[in-house]
């Protein structure tokens, strides 16, 4: 079934712009991490999925966690490695990569909306399989009132002249909670945040 979308070219093309704008992501990323980390109770090893240029990896490492980070874009990975020389940073497709062990927690900010719904549920299933019992998963995505999906140009106030398309799923809160429940996650908390791009994010904390 051909519903896995490869966004590599788009994020390779955007990597320099993400690095140049990294300070503008600091507020929302810190908010997400401050919500996430108090709920990690099974250990200190975190998997950062779709790590981008490595800002979340850096902030989590500063709190004493051991990080493994993965991104499909080699350029993004290069920036992450430069920012986090002591972390294990992988270039790869999360759904295809074979991890060698489980994790105490998973951080996935702005990742779940890069897949069609059917593929996204495979992502959630693999996340569940990679967590230790009672492990914590943070899912962050922009909040939508309507469920839609398809190829869209990456364009917002940080990328006003965007031209690169990537797959984008717009999740409603109810829809995402339903998919998490389907994949046997236990809901714990949620939060909302307004970021500098005039977007409203929802952060969901669930447990295995």
C-alpha positions, 0 to 999 in steps of 0.5 A, spaced: 500 500 500 503 506 497 501 511 503 508 512 506 510 519 503 518 521 503 519 528 505 526 528 505 527 533 499 523 538 502 527 538 509 533 537 506 532 544 502 529 547 508 535 545 513 539 551 513 532 556 514 531 551 520 538 552 523 537 560 521 531 560 525 532 556 531 532 561 536 524 562 534 523 555 536 526 556 543 519 558 546 514 553 544 520 547 544 521 549 552 514 549 553 513 542 550 519 539 554 517 543 561 510 539 560 514 532 558 519 531 562 516 531 569 512 525 566 518 521 565 518 516 571 521 509 568 528 512 566 533 517 563 533 515 555 529 518 550 528 518 543 527 524 539 523 523 533 524 528 527 529 531 531 530 537 526 536 541 527 537 538 534 534 544 539 529 539 543 535 534 543 540 539 546 534 542 551 533 535 554 540 533 554 541 539 558 536 536 563 541 530 564 537 525 559 540 520 554 538 522 547 537 518 541 535 522 535 533 521 528 531 525 522 530 523 515 534 529 512 542 528 512 543 536 513 538 536 519 542 531 522 548 534 521 546 540 525 543 536 530 550 532 531 554 539 531 549 542 537 549 535 540 556 531 540 555 527 545 548 524 543 546 518 538 544 521 532 541 517 526 540 519 519 534 515 517 526 513 516 523 512 523 518 507 520 524 503 516 529 504 522 531 498 526 532 500 533 536 495 538 533 497 544 527 500 547 526 507 551 523 510 557 520 516 553 519 518 546 519 526 544 515 527 537 514 534 536 511 536 529 512 529 526 505 526 526 502 530 522 507 529 516 504 522 514 497 520 511 493 518 517 493 510 516 501 511 516 501 515 522 497 510 526 503 505 524 508 510 526 504 510 533 504 503 533 511 503 532 512 508 538 508 504 543 513 498 541 519 502 542 517 504 549 518 501 556 512 499 560 509 505 563 514 509 558 511 516 556 510 519 549 509 526 547 506 528 541 505 535 539 502 538 532 498 544 530 491 544 532 485 543 527 478 544 527 477 540 521 481 533 519 484 534 512 491 531 509 495 532 502 501 535 499 502 542 501 507 548 501 511 549 507 509 556 508 508 560 514 511 567 518 518 563 518 518 561 511 514 566 507 516 565 501 515 557 501 516 553 495 517 546 497 511 541 498 511 536 504 505 531 506 501 535 511 495 531 516 491 536 519 489 533 526 483 534 530 484 533 537 478 528 538 481 524 532 488 524 534 486 522 541 482 516 538 488 514 534 492 514 540 487 510 544 487 505 538 494 504 539 493 502 546 496 508 549 493 511 556 491 518 556 494 522 561 495 530 560 494 535 554 496 542 553 495 548 548 500 553 546 500 559 542 507 560 538 510 566 534 507 563 528 500 565 530 499 557 530 496 553 536 499 547 538 496 541 542 501 537 546 498 530 548 502 526 554 500 519 553 503 512 557 504 505 554 
